[in-house]
Amino acid sequence: MNQKTVRKGTQFRYNYADGKPNWRVIENLGNGCYKCKVIDDADWGGTVKIFSKSEILGALNMMNFFEKARRESKNYADSLKEGDIVHIEACFGDWLEVCRVVDNVEGGKRGLEQIGLRAKTKNYKLGHWGNDGTWWWEHTVASTIDKRKFTLNWLNIIEHTGYRGNAKIEDYPVEVEIKRPRADNKQSQLNYERKTLAMVRKIAEKTENPAESIKAIKELLEEVAE
């Protein structure tokens, strides 16, 4: 509920310099203006500033909004059981993360373990071949492989009645199979050449004995040419 009144003693947080200290209304100046003082900041404690009623109410209502969201998030987390499965939109809507509720995350907090992915179509991209000739997983895919555990704002979970996003589970019908693709002959040759170049660069970085480095590079290239 939006707050509509301001009186002497009202407290609110508002930006000041590089902080966001707690202010208290100490005097009603009339015409919708209030004298306020910082009460909790070591750097700005005692600072006095004039605020308008709209500025104070805006700050209070924003605080109320975030407190309500925090309360809803906690209540939802408490309603879940360890092992429950929930879903989170990821990577700007490219993926839907399948997560399991777990306890003891980051110092005993309730959180999630990423255990799978869903996609909108079968034309999903798991990763790419890098310039070093090795396979690189996309970030979200790598997190799933590692079974990443994390805490979050529970309002980001699609099943939450307070979810504010647009994603729907039915929009992601494809269960993703995480399997590194096999390189064809052309890609295998390219990977081999890239790995060779990476080895050449690594040898070339050793400048303590240039003659030895040059010799090692020559031997490597002769071996490749055979």
TORFI-941101 format. One record per residue (C-alpha): residue in one letter; x, y, z. Coordinates in nm, 3 decimals. Example, Ala and Ser with C-alpha at 12.3 -4.5 7.8 and 13.67 -1.06 7.14 Angstrom:
BEGIN
<pt type="A" X="1.230" Y="-0.450" Z="0.780"/>
<pt type="S" X="1.367" Y="-0.106" Z="0.714"/>
END
This chain:
BEGIN
<pt type="M" X="0.000" Y="0.000" Z="0.000"/>
<pt type="N" X="0.132" Y="0.344" Z="-0.094"/>
<pt type="Q" X="0.208" Y="0.579" Z="0.193"/>
<pt type="K" X="0.037" Y="0.917" Z="0.164"/>
<pt type="T" X="0.141" Y="1.112" Z="0.475"/>
<pt type="V" X="0.465" Y="1.262" Z="0.603"/>
<pt type="R" X="0.509" Y="1.380" Z="0.961"/>
<pt type="K" X="0.785" Y="1.476" Z="1.201"/>
<pt type="G" X="0.989" Y="1.167" Z="1.284"/>
<pt type="T" X="0.922" Y="0.992" Z="0.950"/>
<pt type="Q" X="1.232" Y="0.803" Z="0.836"/>
<pt type="F" X="1.334" Y="0.713" Z="0.481"/>
<pt type="R" X="1.643" Y="0.632" Z="0.276"/>
<pt type="Y" X="1.757" Y="0.867" Z="0.001"/>
<pt type="N" X="2.072" Y="0.906" Z="-0.206"/>
<pt type="Y" X="2.333" Y="1.153" Z="-0.086"/>
<pt type="A" X="2.681" Y="1.185" Z="-0.236"/>
<pt type="D" X="2.808" Y="0.826" Z="-0.270"/>
<pt type="G" X="2.571" Y="0.671" Z="-0.016"/>
<pt type="K" X="2.208" Y="0.615" Z="0.067"/>
<pt type="P" X="2.174" Y="0.717" Z="0.433"/>
<pt type="N" X="1.869" Y="0.707" Z="0.655"/>
<pt type="W" X="1.697" Y="1.046" Z="0.693"/>
<pt type="R" X="1.453" Y="1.164" Z="0.959"/>
<pt type="V" X="1.204" Y="1.448" Z="0.917"/>
<pt type="I" X="1.284" Y="1.705" Z="1.188"/>
<pt type="E" X="1.062" Y="1.994" Z="1.084"/>
<pt type="N" X="0.762" Y="2.068" Z="0.861"/>
<pt type="L" X="0.848" Y="2.388" Z="0.672"/>
<pt type="G" X="0.509" Y="2.414" Z="0.502"/>
<pt type="N" X="0.420" Y="2.417" Z="0.132"/>
<pt type="G" X="0.507" Y="2.047" Z="0.107"/>
<pt type="C" X="0.868" Y="2.095" Z="0.220"/>
<pt type="Y" X="1.043" Y="1.923" Z="0.511"/>
<pt type="K" X="1.376" Y="1.968" Z="0.684"/>
<pt type="C" X="1.547" Y="1.631" Z="0.726"/>
<pt type="K" X="1.865" Y="1.507" Z="0.892"/>
<pt type="V" X="2.087" Y="1.203" Z="0.835"/>
<pt type="I" X="2.079" Y="0.981" Z="1.143"/>
<pt type="D" X="2.279" Y="0.667" Z="1.069"/>
<pt type="D" X="2.574" Y="0.738" Z="0.841"/>
<pt type="A" X="2.928" Y="0.774" Z="0.977"/>
<pt type="D" X="3.028" Y="1.006" Z="0.690"/>
<pt type="W" X="2.712" Y="1.211" Z="0.656"/>
<pt type="G" X="2.558" Y="1.188" Z="1.003"/>
<pt type="G" X="2.397" Y="1.518" Z="1.104"/>
<pt type="T" X="2.371" Y="1.646" Z="0.746"/>
<pt type="V" X="2.056" Y="1.852" Z="0.694"/>
<pt type="K" X="1.866" Y="1.881" Z="0.367"/>
<pt type="I" X="1.528" Y="2.003" Z="0.248"/>
<pt type="F" X="1.306" Y="1.745" Z="0.079"/>
<pt type="S" X="0.970" Y="1.779" Z="-0.091"/>
<pt type="K" X="0.675" Y="1.567" Z="0.017"/>
<pt type="S" X="0.680" Y="1.386" Z="-0.318"/>
<pt type="E" X="1.048" Y="1.293" Z="-0.276"/>
<pt type="I" X="0.988" Y="1.151" Z="0.071"/>
<pt type="L" X="0.675" Y="0.959" Z="-0.029"/>
<pt type="G" X="0.852" Y="0.825" Z="-0.337"/>
<pt type="A" X="1.137" Y="0.694" Z="-0.123"/>
<pt type="L" X="0.897" Y="0.543" Z="0.133"/>
<pt type="N" X="0.684" Y="0.371" Z="-0.128"/>
<pt type="M" X="0.992" Y="0.231" Z="-0.298"/>
<pt type="M" X="1.109" Y="0.093" Z="0.038"/>
<pt type="N" X="0.763" Y="-0.059" Z="0.092"/>
<pt type="F" X="0.771" Y="-0.213" Z="-0.255"/>
<pt type="F" X="1.106" Y="-0.385" Z="-0.198"/>
<pt type="E" X="1.008" Y="-0.496" Z="0.152"/>
<pt type="K" X="0.691" Y="-0.653" Z="0.012"/>
<pt type="A" X="0.892" Y="-0.828" Z="-0.259"/>
<pt type="R" X="1.144" Y="-0.953" Z="-0.002"/>
<pt type="R" X="0.864" Y="-1.086" Z="0.218"/>
<pt type="E" X="0.692" Y="-1.261" Z="-0.073"/>
<pt type="S" X="1.022" Y="-1.408" Z="-0.183"/>
<pt type="K" X="1.097" Y="-1.547" Z="0.163"/>
<pt type="N" X="0.747" Y="-1.686" Z="0.208"/>
<pt type="Y" X="0.768" Y="-1.866" Z="-0.126"/>
<pt type="A" X="1.112" Y="-2.008" Z="-0.046"/>
<pt type="D" X="0.982" Y="-2.134" Z="0.288"/>
<pt type="S" X="0.687" Y="-2.305" Z="0.114"/>
<pt type="L" X="0.915" Y="-2.521" Z="-0.101"/>
<pt type="K" X="1.066" Y="-2.853" Z="-0.001"/>
<pt type="E" X="1.420" Y="-2.965" Z="-0.065"/>
<pt type="G" X="1.419" Y="-3.152" Z="-0.396"/>
<pt type="D" X="1.130" Y="-2.957" Z="-0.553"/>
<pt type="I" X="1.186" Y="-2.866" Z="-0.921"/>
<pt type="V" X="1.141" Y="-2.509" Z="-1.042"/>
<pt type="H" X="1.231" Y="-2.313" Z="-1.356"/>
<pt type="I" X="1.411" Y="-1.984" Z="-1.429"/>
<pt type="E" X="1.439" Y="-1.790" Z="-1.753"/>
<pt type="A" X="1.804" Y="-1.749" Z="-1.855"/>
<pt type="C" X="2.023" Y="-1.583" Z="-2.114"/>
<pt type="F" X="1.763" Y="-1.324" Z="-2.223"/>
<pt type="G" X="1.505" Y="-1.594" Z="-2.285"/>
<pt type="D" X="1.723" Y="-1.835" Z="-2.486"/>
<pt type="W" X="1.708" Y="-2.101" Z="-2.214"/>
<pt type="L" X="1.492" Y="-2.219" Z="-1.932"/>
<pt type="E" X="1.702" Y="-2.343" Z="-1.640"/>
<pt type="V" X="1.569" Y="-2.650" Z="-1.462"/>
<pt type="C" X="1.663" Y="-2.623" Z="-1.096"/>
<pt type="R" X="1.630" Y="-2.831" Z="-0.782"/>
<pt type="V" X="1.567" Y="-2.671" Z="-0.442"/>
<pt type="V" X="1.859" Y="-2.737" Z="-0.206"/>
<pt type="D" X="1.959" Y="-2.627" Z="0.141"/>
<pt type="N" X="2.296" Y="-2.521" Z="0.278"/>
<pt type="V" X="2.393" Y="-2.290" Z="-0.009"/>
<pt type="E" X="2.633" Y="-2.005" Z="0.068"/>
<pt type="G" X="2.648" Y="-2.049" Z="0.442"/>
<pt type="G" X="2.331" Y="-2.248" Z="0.508"/>
<pt type="K" X="2.085" Y="-2.053" Z="0.293"/>
<pt type="R" X="1.812" Y="-2.216" Z="0.086"/>
<pt type="G" X="1.892" Y="-2.199" Z="-0.284"/>
<pt type="L" X="1.885" Y="-2.383" Z="-0.614"/>
<pt type="E" X="2.099" Y="-2.635" Z="-0.799"/>
<pt type="Q" X="2.098" Y="-2.608" Z="-1.176"/>
<pt type="I" X="2.036" Y="-2.958" Z="-1.313"/>
<pt type="G" X="1.902" Y="-2.916" Z="-1.668"/>
<pt type="L" X="1.798" Y="-2.691" Z="-1.954"/>
<pt type="R" X="1.496" Y="-2.652" Z="-2.179"/>
<pt type="A" X="1.490" Y="-2.473" Z="-2.514"/>
<pt type="K" X="1.227" Y="-2.327" Z="-2.745"/>
<pt type="T" X="1.339" Y="-2.527" Z="-3.050"/>
<pt type="K" X="1.580" Y="-2.806" Z="-3.136"/>
<pt type="N" X="1.810" Y="-2.554" Z="-3.304"/>
<pt type="Y" X="1.984" Y="-2.464" Z="-2.981"/>
<pt type="K" X="2.354" Y="-2.384" Z="-2.955"/>
<pt type="L" X="2.551" Y="-2.560" Z="-2.682"/>
<pt type="G" X="2.886" Y="-2.396" Z="-2.751"/>
<pt type="H" X="3.154" Y="-2.340" Z="-3.014"/>
<pt type="W" X="3.502" Y="-2.445" Z="-3.122"/>
<pt type="G" X="3.753" Y="-2.189" Z="-2.995"/>
<pt type="N" X="4.058" Y="-2.040" Z="-3.162"/>
<pt type="D" X="4.271" Y="-2.275" Z="-2.954"/>
<pt type="G" X="4.109" Y="-2.578" Z="-3.116"/>
<pt type="T" X="3.912" Y="-2.681" Z="-2.808"/>
<pt type="W" X="3.538" Y="-2.693" Z="-2.742"/>
<pt type="W" X="3.385" Y="-2.415" Z="-2.532"/>
<pt type="W" X="3.043" Y="-2.456" Z="-2.371"/>
<pt type="E" X="2.801" Y="-2.165" Z="-2.358"/>
<pt type="H" X="2.797" Y="-2.009" Z="-2.010"/>
<pt type="T" X="2.453" Y="-2.138" Z="-1.909"/>
<pt type="V" X="2.532" Y="-2.485" Z="-2.043"/>
<pt type="A" X="2.859" Y="-2.493" Z="-1.849"/>
<pt type="S" X="2.671" Y="-2.394" Z="-1.533"/>
<pt type="T" X="2.437" Y="-2.688" Z="-1.583"/>
<pt type="I" X="2.725" Y="-2.930" Z="-1.634"/>
<pt type="D" X="2.885" Y="-2.800" Z="-1.313"/>
<pt type="K" X="2.550" Y="-2.824" Z="-1.128"/>
<pt type="R" X="2.589" Y="-2.465" Z="-1.013"/>
<pt type="K" X="2.434" Y="-2.384" Z="-0.674"/>
<pt type="F" X="2.316" Y="-2.032" Z="-0.605"/>
<pt type="T" X="2.077" Y="-1.810" Z="-0.411"/>
<pt type="L" X="1.836" Y="-1.573" Z="-0.580"/>
<pt type="N" X="1.532" Y="-1.353" Z="-0.557"/>
<pt type="W" X="1.264" Y="-1.622" Z="-0.553"/>
<pt type="L" X="1.029" Y="-1.392" Z="-0.746"/>
<pt type="N" X="1.239" Y="-1.482" Z="-1.053"/>
<pt type="I" X="1.102" Y="-1.837" Z="-1.046"/>
<pt type="I" X="0.835" Y="-1.889" Z="-1.310"/>
<pt type="E" X="0.616" Y="-2.102" Z="-1.081"/>
<pt type="H" X="0.597" Y="-1.818" Z="-0.828"/>
<pt type="T" X="0.257" Y="-1.646" Z="-0.832"/>
<pt type="G" X="0.441" Y="-1.315" Z="-0.803"/>
<pt type="Y" X="0.664" Y="-1.383" Z="-1.107"/>
<pt type="R" X="0.691" Y="-1.061" Z="-1.308"/>
<pt type="G" X="0.852" Y="-1.194" Z="-1.625"/>
<pt type="N" X="0.693" Y="-1.308" Z="-1.949"/>
<pt type="A" X="0.841" Y="-1.659" Z="-1.986"/>
<pt type="K" X="0.614" Y="-1.963" Z="-1.979"/>
<pt type="I" X="0.728" Y="-2.320" Z="-1.928"/>
<pt type="E" X="0.521" Y="-2.438" Z="-2.226"/>
<pt type="D" X="0.726" Y="-2.205" Z="-2.450"/>
<pt type="Y" X="1.028" Y="-2.431" Z="-2.389"/>
<pt type="P" X="0.916" Y="-2.779" Z="-2.499"/>
<pt type="V" X="1.260" Y="-2.915" Z="-2.587"/>
<pt type="E" X="1.460" Y="-3.095" Z="-2.319"/>
<pt type="V" X="1.823" Y="-3.017" Z="-2.395"/>
<pt type="E" X="2.069" Y="-3.303" Z="-2.430"/>
<pt type="I" X="2.410" Y="-3.175" Z="-2.327"/>
<pt type="K" X="2.657" Y="-3.362" Z="-2.541"/>
<pt type="R" X="2.966" Y="-3.225" Z="-2.710"/>
<pt type="P" X="2.932" Y="-3.254" Z="-3.087"/>
<pt type="R" X="3.176" Y="-3.468" Z="-3.280"/>
<pt type="A" X="3.405" Y="-3.266" Z="-3.508"/>
<pt type="D" X="3.385" Y="-3.360" Z="-3.876"/>
<pt type="N" X="3.703" Y="-3.403" Z="-4.084"/>
<pt type="K" X="3.719" Y="-3.035" Z="-4.178"/>
<pt type="Q" X="3.669" Y="-2.919" Z="-3.819"/>
<pt type="S" X="3.919" Y="-3.177" Z="-3.690"/>
<pt type="Q" X="4.186" Y="-3.048" Z="-3.929"/>
<pt type="L" X="4.109" Y="-2.688" Z="-3.831"/>
<pt type="N" X="4.128" Y="-2.777" Z="-3.461"/>
<pt type="Y" X="4.463" Y="-2.949" Z="-3.516"/>
<pt type="E" X="4.601" Y="-2.643" Z="-3.694"/>
<pt type="R" X="4.472" Y="-2.410" Z="-3.424"/>
<pt type="K" X="4.623" Y="-2.624" Z="-3.147"/>
<pt type="T" X="4.953" Y="-2.621" Z="-3.334"/>
<pt type="L" X="4.943" Y="-2.243" Z="-3.358"/>
<pt type="A" X="4.866" Y="-2.222" Z="-2.986"/>
<pt type="M" X="5.171" Y="-2.437" Z="-2.913"/>
<pt type="V" X="5.386" Y="-2.217" Z="-3.137"/>
<pt type="R" X="5.270" Y="-1.907" Z="-2.953"/>
<pt type="K" X="5.343" Y="-2.068" Z="-2.619"/>
<pt type="I" X="5.697" Y="-2.161" Z="-2.726"/>
<pt type="A" X="5.751" Y="-1.814" Z="-2.874"/>
<pt type="E" X="5.667" Y="-1.656" Z="-2.538"/>
<pt type="K" X="5.980" Y="-1.815" Z="-2.391"/>
<pt type="T" X="6.234" Y="-1.545" Z="-2.477"/>
<pt type="E" X="6.509" Y="-1.646" Z="-2.232"/>
<pt type="N" X="6.677" Y="-1.857" Z="-2.500"/>
<pt type="P" X="6.556" Y="-1.748" Z="-2.847"/>
<pt type="A" X="6.767" Y="-2.007" Z="-3.028"/>
<pt type="E" X="6.611" Y="-2.293" Z="-2.832"/>
<pt type="S" X="6.261" Y="-2.154" Z="-2.891"/>
<pt type="I" X="6.320" Y="-2.122" Z="-3.265"/>
<pt type="K" X="6.456" Y="-2.477" Z="-3.276"/>
<pt type="A" X="6.152" Y="-2.610" Z="-3.091"/>
<pt type="I" X="5.917" Y="-2.430" Z="-3.328"/>
<pt type="K" X="6.097" Y="-2.566" Z="-3.633"/>
<pt type="E" X="6.076" Y="-2.921" Z="-3.498"/>
<pt type="L" X="5.708" Y="-2.878" Z="-3.423"/>
<pt type="L" X="5.631" Y="-2.746" Z="-3.773"/>
<pt type="E" X="5.835" Y="-3.025" Z="-3.937"/>
<pt type="E" X="5.635" Y="-3.277" Z="-3.737"/>
<pt type="V" X="5.309" Y="-3.117" Z="-3.850"/>
<pt type="A" X="5.421" Y="-3.114" Z="-4.214"/>
<pt type="E" X="5.492" Y="-3.488" Z="-4.221"/>
END
